[in-house]
Amino acid sequence: MTSATPIWEFSNITKAYPGVLANDQVCIKLMPGSIHGLLGENGCGKSTMIKTLSGVQQPDSGQILYNGTPITISDPQAARDLGIATVFQEFSIVPTLSVAENIFLGNMPRSRFGVIDWGKMHRDAARVLTEMDVNISPDAITGTLSVGEQQLVEIAKSIAMNASMIILDEPTAALGEDEIERLHQLLRNMRSRGTAILYVSHRLDEVERIVDEVTILRGGRVVRASGETKINVTEIVNAMVGEDIGEHYPKEQNATDEVVLEAEGLATDAGVRDVAFTLCRGEVLGLGGVLGSGRTEIARALFGTDELRAGQVTLHGKPVRFRREIDAIRAGLALVPENRKFDGLFFNFRASGNITAAALGSLSRFGVLRLKDEERATKELVRDLEISVQAEQKTVNFLSGGNQQKIVIARWLYTDSDILILDEPTQGIDIGAKIAVYELINRLTRAGKSIILISSDHDELLAMSDRIAVVQHGTITRIVAASEVTHGDLVRASANGPHSIAQEAFA
Amino acid sequence: MKRIFDTQLIGPFAAMVIVALIVALTTERFLNPGNLSNLFLQVSIVALIAIGSTIVIFAAGIDLSSGSMVALLTMILAQMLKFLGIPLVLAVPLILLVGGLLGLFIGLITAYGRIPSFITTLAALIAFRGLALTFNNGSPIFSLDPALEPIFYGKVIGIPMPFFYLLFFYALAAFTMNFTKLGREIYAVGGNPSAAVLTGINVRKVQTTTFVIAGFMTAVGAILMSARLNSGSPNYGQTLELQAIAAAVVGGASLAGGRGNILATLMGAMTIVIVQNGLNLNAAPSSVQNIVLGLIILMAVGIDMWRAEVSTLMRNMFGRSSAKSSTKIKKEA
């Protein structure tokens, strides 16, 4: 399958930014027909490496060999001409254009008169999509597709340009389990056709499943490169973090049998139907299911964002009705949204403004903010959660993803909420910050708070939850003790419904 | 105090001082006490209206209606004083109320009707001018009330009244924006509306409130306009809304919302007026004044944009030195 000579060889790549040596003599060899994992914590130099490989920036020193010949990748267009395709975390598709137009964007086939040859473009797009074995129409408007399908379109672009090397930066960050499997199948097909694939991911379990070789970076240097043997998750984590962290998931059992929240027959216009469950003091209830199965919509229904069409929520034995978010917040609920950038953070505020945003009422007297109290509380929470102290002086856009997520959670520590809904709380943050979030969950449940955890990372969901509610088509199909289900059970249980309720809502 | 006078004021303040220095050096009469107090009179109306425009901008909205609203309100005030026999002490608070209500109306349509404020206030800009023309057959009303003029021209301990209005309203606005729940909510709504919703902030109410403030401040401006000219006219306030927005922009407020300092708007307004004053003293025609005003706005936004470029440039220079150190590291290794 793999030939002896690498198609791309990057040797001793060094890149310095002010104050940091982002890449220090990094060597990566990419074999044709091989999936190469590039791993490491946030800030380890992965992004710098990707930028160098895709021609976005030039290395300070080092050599790039293509089939043994030294070359320079002067800019992104040069990279594309050399057959390097990069699928960045943030897609570069145009949502209002058709799938075919996106696939050939910037490279549309022309007829003799210089106008776009639409017929050829559609035939070629259809051919690529068939080759990929995906059921997407070339005529579909890309913005109406699910996130997973959009990602496939992004990959179709690289296939259409006959890439010899494809770089995938966190390709599964927004995908559900069945979509990840479909992506992996596609990558395996590309591998068998001899494409070199560089796979960058935080999700260690899937790295173990799909990757042939790994390069692990820490502090800008290669700390581990494996060509021959597959290495397991524990080894990867140890190499990334640089120490034996032992228990990856530090789960504490703090659940009691005192019911704090009970939902019955919940239904909303967003597709939630007949949702019933109970949540106990100190418990972590995990919501499992594929992307678009309705987990986020259930959270919105509980939080008063989407109006209830039917059903009843009971809090501490009393029936409640939340007409708006503020009602839910006052009753002790909290929501850490899935997308901290778009729904969570105020990038124009420092840590303090972000932390107190949900408690401005209690922070003020006669409408005047008690700024000294705010400053003091912020200082405490920043120290307590080990958030970068920069956050006290600078607006939060300067912080890493992990620090940002901690600030969103700190907001609800400040409100002293009893029930926290955490929607994908560890998405896109490094392993150290993830463990900090897990420890935070333990601390909250120890203090008698209850948590509803939504996560597409099944290992995390199984390890951190006390019970798991499987969500399909907007409803909870069953609730089981986390100890009684395996990863495989969860995948099977949620894989039955590939169609998202979002699509149903569109139809 | 640190909170109000933050680093965002340095740029607009420097711009104002530089412009003042240039005008002072090139124009003899600029520093005359008479001219300086005239400066305050000139800046007062636009600077007061700009408080409202800026607060709307902080919440990621835009108010294009203020110029026409000034015309409408001066006509209503003139009608009250001249034809309805309403005494001045009653007419002034009534105009403030009407201004606030007009703002409320715009705010409700914008926030609850989910129509972009650019559209609602553009519609208001056109409609208010038309409404102003329905009074007195579209003719200006002169010689309203002898007690009106001292509101603008009066002096206390030798200082013109508009100075005190500026002091009072800017202090109040700075306090509101920096020390109150409302101010924080306005910045939050402008910074990230969907995050504001999820933290329990009543986004629509906050947006509406900013337009009420804008309407009220426009009414303050309209009263001063009437007092200055002792009249009401459907032609008053042409392009005043754009000058107010220009003051905010020159002061560094981000039209995307969430960022800016209200006191910087005062400096922005001062900068614009100083330039106009300098051109006036040098007998430049109004055509030149408008061209220069256009250039100032471009430059203010440009400098804001180039700030990033400048810092990148600095970083690159700094980066080169650290790249040298990295080669040193390499040699050691």
Interface residues (C-beta under 8 A of the other chain):
Chain A: T14 A16 Y17 P18 G19 L21 D24 Q25 D60 S61 F303 T305 R324 E325 I326 A328 I329 R330 L335 P337 F342 D343 G344 L345 F346 F347 N348 F349 G353 A357 A358 L360 G361 L363 S364 G367 V368 L369 L371 R411
Chain B: R3 F179 T180 K181 L182 R184 E185 Y187 A188 G190 G191 N192 S194 A195 A196 V197 L198 T199 G200 I201 N202 G258 R259 R315 F318 G319 S322 A323 S325 S326 T327 I329 K330 A333
